[in-house]
Amino acid sequence: MARWLRPLVGALLLLEGAAALSFLHHRYEELVQALFRVQSQCPYVTRIYSIGRSVEGRHLYVLEFSDHPGIHEPLEPEFKYVGNMHGNEVLGRELLLQLSEFLCEEYRRGSERITRLIHDTRIHIMPSMNPDGYEVAAKQGPDSNGYLTGRNNANGVDLNRNFPDLNTLMYYSREISGPNHHIPLPDNWKSQVEPETLAVIQWIGSYNFVLSANLHGGAVVANYPYDKSQDQRFRSHRRTVNTPTPDDKLFQKLAKTYSYAHSWMHRGWNCGDYFADGITNGASWYSLSKGMQDFNYLYTNCFEITLELSCNKFPPEEDLERQWMANREALVAFIEEVHQGIKGMVSDENNNGIAGAVISVQGISHDITSGDMGDYFRLLLPGTYTVTASAEGYQPLTVTTTVGPAAPSLVHFQLKQEVVRKPVERKASGTRMNNKALQKKVVPRATRRGTQR
């Protein structure tokens, strides 16, 4: 290409990207078109896939950003955004479309920050988890939309009250010193959830997500787990009891990252409510059962928060650009939070990755596990930690490591196989002995105990 043409082509590309950034409400067909437009503009770093269908058959599309779309690269963390879980809370849906176009445009422009983010992170963006509910709300429009119109899915179910109730299992388990992580699902769970919920559960079980946020409306605050109060004596929906996770300080930091990067969330006074620093523990606001963010924390390795982004659930189109500018930096900064703490490989003595190895941090009673390739990601605040990796059939290994405020520390574990001691067989002597005498002579008491492990 002639040198004088390059600036002209670059300018045309920028104009094309700018033209795509339209601040409009997108119905389902328009949403799909917007996603495929981004994919066509950035074909080498994006992929579109569907995790399933809604009650009325609409695809639940996800747009992925990665330098190797469709492939999990070892030591590259997986991140996700989910919008429009409540069909009438639409700002998150539009912000995620804007974010998708922004990431593509900035990558094409050669932005160092965005290029590094896409190369070092596998980002999954689902603009709408409840496309059926959105269509109901959109028919009413922003001017006459009722507070609950379109909130639920087509079966009339609130999707953020539809996940298996692992909190109750966890609180009971904690009373008997049981785990509060990777809690197994009830046997009949599939018959109790909606198609959209089922698709999301299978989705988050298929990817080793590390960090996530789901986007809502009706308030302006960053909300972190637990959402459900431990105190079961109070059944009022509005009962407020602060219910922290073992990672409470980390969750507060994650929530503050978003609130302080947001133009006004951190100020605290919004929509007639006040939240210090623009953040809140979910249960201290109001107790919510069967929610998605607690489910992520209790069932997977993923740390999820809930972002309430606007007082108006269905803001008018003329407000969308202002909202985008208020949230743009926060949306990017929160993705960058996936790169903190420690990460590494868990392998055997032949350098084969060990999937499902348990990573425990002393003093924090919440474990995570390694992925299919043996890589793990443990979000942690800066400090010094004692970390143990363990896996069935291997000797556990414990190390001490220091986490800094910037990039995650690399901590690899190479586990040795456990030595299985077999009972010693002795040749029979020429002297005949009865069974009792043989046991006393050949298998001492201590050895017999050891073989029963």
N, C-alpha and C positions, 0 to 999 in steps of 0.2 A: 504493500500500500504506500502511495506517495506520502512523504513526510507532512506535506501541507494539508492532507486530507484527515490525518489522525485527530487533530483538535476538533475538526468539524464533526467527525463521527462520534467522538466522545461527548460533545455537546448535545448531539441528537439523542444519544443513549440516556443522558441525564434528563432531557426533556421528556423522553418516553417514560422514564421511571417516575418523573414528577406528575405526569398526566395520569398515571395509574393510581396515585394517591388521592382518591376521591372520597370526601367525607360525607358518605351517604349510608343509609341503612340498607343492608344487603339481605334480600330474601334468599331462600335456599339455593335456587338456581344461580343467582348472582354471586352467592358465596362460593359455590363450586367453580364458577368461571374465574373468580378472583384468585382462588388457590391455583388453578391450572395456569393462569396467566403468570403468576410468580414462578411456577415450575418451568414454564417455557422460557422465561427470562434468565433464570439461573439453573439450567439443566444439569450442570456438573456438580452442584452442591445441594440439590434438593431431590426429594422423592415424595410422592403422594401415595398414601395407602389408606384403606378403610379397615376399621377394627370390627365392623358389624353394621347392623341396620337398626333403625328406630322401630317403634311399634307400627308406624305407617310406611315403613320400607325405605326411609331416607338413609343414605350412607352416613356413617360417623367418620368423616374424613380427618386424617392427620397429615400435616405437612412437616416433613423432616428436613433439617439442615445439617449437613455434615460434609467433610471433605471426601468421605467414602459413603455415600448414601446407601442405606440398606445393609450396612455391615457394622457390627460392633468391633471396634478396635480395642485391644487390651489397654487398660489404664486410661481410656477416654470415657469420662462419665456420661451417663444418660440423664437428660433433663426434660421435663414436660410442663406445658401450660395447658389448662383445660378451661374453656369458657362456656357461658350460656347453659350451665347446668339447670338453672331455673329459666324457663323459656322466655319470661318477660323481663329478665335482667340482662339487658342487651349490650351494655357498654363494653363488657369484656370481649364479646364476640367481635365487635368492630375494632377494638384495640388490637386484638390478635391478628386480624387481617392487616391492619396498618403495620404492626410489628413485622409480619412476614414480608411485606413489600419493602419495608425499611431495611431489613437485614439483607435482602437481595440487592437493593440499590446500593447500599454502602459497600457490599462485597464487590460489586461491579466497579465501584469508584476506587477500590483499593484501600479502603479504610483499614488501617493497621489494627485497630481495636476489634472491629467486627470480623476481619479476616482471621485473626488469632482465635476469637471466640468460636467461630465455625470450624476451624481446623482442630481445636482442642476439645470440643464438646459436641455431643450428638443431641441436637435440640428437636423435640417433638412438640408441635403446636396443633391442638384441636380447638378450632374456634367455637364449635357448637356440639355439646353433648346432648342437647335436647332440641333438635331441629323441629320436631312436631309442635312442641309448646311454643316455640318462637313464631311459627306461622299463625297460631291462634292469636298471640299477642300483637303481631304485626298487622293483622286485619283490623284491629281496633285503632292502631296508630298511637303515636306518643301523646296526642292531645286528650284522647278519651280512654286510654288504656287503664283498666282497673288494676288495683294493687296486686290481685291474685290471678288476673286473666292471663292464661298461658303459662303460669308458673310450673304446673305439673306436666307430665308427659301425656300421651294420648289416652292412656288408661286411667288418668286422674291421679297418678302417684307422684309424690314429691321425691325426686331422685336422690336428694341429699338426706333422706330419711329411709333409704332403701337398701343400704349395705348391711351385711351380717353384723350383728351386735357383738363385736369382739371386746368392747369395753367391759361389759358385764362379766364375760369369761375371764378377762384380765384381772379385774378387781377381785373376783373369787380366787383366781389362781394366786394372786399376790398374798392372800391370807394364808395360803398353805405353802408359801415360798416357791411358787411356780414362776414360769417365765412371763414376761410382758412384751414378747417379740416373736414374730413368726408363729402366731397362734393359728392352729389349724382351723379350717372352716367346718361348720356343722355339716353332717352328712346330707341333709336335705336342702342345702343353701340354694341350689339352682332353681328350685321350685318356689322360692320366696322372693326372688328379685325380678326386676323388669328387664326387657331385652337390652336397654341402654346400659343398665348397671352390670348385667352379665358380661357385656362386651368389654366394659372398662376393667372389670375384675380379671378377665382373661388377658387383657392387654397388659396390665401392670404385673401379671404373673409371668408374662413372656419376655419382658425387658427388665434389666436390673437398674431401675430408676434410682437415682440418688437424691434428687431434689425436685420439688414440684410446687406449683401454686394453682389454685382454682379461683376463677374470677367471678365475683358476684356484684350485686348492686343493692341499694336501699340504705346504705350507710357509707362512711368513709373511714376505714380502719383496717389494719393488718391483724388478722386473727390467727392464733396459733394453738396447737393442742395442749391439753385435751379439750374437746368440745363437750364431752359428757361428764357431768359431776359424779364423783365416787359416792357421794352421800345419797343412797337410794331411799332414805326415809322421806325425802321431799320429792314429790312427783310433779310439782308445778313446773310448767315450761319455762317460767321466768325465774326459777330459783337460781341464785348466783352464789357459787362456791368455787373459789380458785382451785383448779385441779391441774397441777403441773406434771409434766412428764419428767423422766430422769434427765432429759436433755433440755430442761427449761431455759437455762441461760443461753444456750445455743439458739433455741427457737426465738427468744427475745431479740437476739442479735440479727437473725434472719429477717424478722418482722421489721426491725428498725432500719435495716438496709433499704427496704422498700419505702417505708414511711418517710425517711429523711431524704431519699432521692426524689420523692413525689413533691410537687409544688406546694401543697398545703396539708397533706395528710398528717404530717408530724406536729402541726400546730395544736391538734387535739380537739378543738371545738369545730364540729361539723354536724350538720343535720339535726341540730338540737341536742346532741350528745357530746360528752367530753371523754376522751381517752388519752391518758398521759402518753406522750411521744407518738400518738397515733397508732398504738398497738393495744391488744388485749388478749388475755387468755380466754379461750372460747367459753369454757364453763363459768368463768367469772362474769361474763356478759349474760349468757343464758345457757342452760344445759340443753344439749342437742344429742339425740340418740340416733345411731345408725348412719352417721355422717361419713363423708368420703375422706376427709383429712385424717381423722383418727384411724380409719381403716388402713390407709396407706402406712401409717407408722406401726401399727400392730401386726400387719400381715406381711409387709414387704420391708425392704431396706430403705424405702423412700421417706424423706422428711418433707411433709407438705404443710403449707399454710393456706389460709383462705383470705383473699383480698376483696374487701368491700370497697367499691370504687366510685360510687356516685349516690347522692341523695335521691335522685330521680332514677327509677329503675329503667325507664325508657326515655332517655334524654332526646330532645329535638335535634335534628341534623345540624342546625346552626351552632350547637354546643360541642359537636364531635371533635372539631379541630382543636379547640381549647383543651378538651379532655386528653386528646392525644399528646399535646405538648406537655401537659402536666404529668403524664405517665411514662413518656418515652424513655427517659433516663432511668427511671425506676425499673422498668421492664428489663432493660439490658443489664443493669447493675445486679438485679436479683439472679439472673442466669449466671453471672460471674461468681456468685457465692458458692456454686457447686465445686469450685476449685479452692478448697480449704481443708484443713485437717490432715489426714494421712491416707495414702493409697499404696497399693503394691500388689505383688503376686504371691499366691500361696501355691507352692509346688512340692513335688516329692523329690527324692534324691536323684532322679533322672530328669529333673526339670520339666516334668509333666504337670500341668495345672490341676489343682484339686478343687473341684466344684463343691459348693455347700460347706466349705470350711467356716467355722464360727470364729468371729473376731470379737473378743471381749476387752473392754477397757475398764481397768480397775477403778472403782468408785462411781461408775455410771452403769446402772443395772439395765442396760438395753444393748443387746448384741446385734450385729449384722453378719451377713454371710457372703462368701465369695461367689462370683458368678460362674457361668458355664466354663469359662476359660481359666478360672482360678484367680481372676483379678478382683480386688475389693476396694471399696471407697468408704471411709469413715469420717463424716463431718465432725470437726472438733474445733473448739476455741483455742487460741494460742495458750501454750502451757506445756508442762512435762507430764507424760503419761506412761503407765505400765500397761502394755498391750499383750494379749495372749491369742495365738492362733491354735485352734484344735480341730481335728477331724477324726472320724471313726477309723480305727485301724492305724493311727499315727500317734507318735508321742507329741504332746503339746509343746509349744515353744513360746517363751515369754521374753519380751524385750522392753527396754525403756527408751522412749524417744521424745524429742522436743518439737513442738509445733510452732511455727512462726506465724506472723500476721499476713503473710502474702501467699505464695504458692504452697500446695500441700507437700508434706514431707513424704519421701519414698521410703517405705518400710516393707521389705520382702521377707517372706517366711519360707524356709525350706524344711519340711517336716520329715522326720525319719519314721519308718514303719515300726510299729510295736513288735517287740520280740515275743513270740508266743512260745512259752516253755512247755514242751511236751513231757509227759510222765516218763521217767527213766524205766526202760524195760530191762529186767535182769534175767539172765539165763538160769533155768532151773538147775539146781545142783543134783548130785547123784543121790542125796538123802531125801527120802520121802518125808513131807511135812503136811500137817493138816492145814485147812484154809486159814484159821486164826493165826497160827504160827507164821504162815507165809505173809500175811498182811503186816504183822508186826515187824517181820524181818525186812521185807522188800519196800513197803510204803510207809515211812514214818508219818506221824500225825501232821507235822507241818507241811509235808509234801502233799498229803491228801487234801488239806485245805487249799493249797495253791492251785490244784487242778480243777477246783470247782468254780473259779472266777468266771 
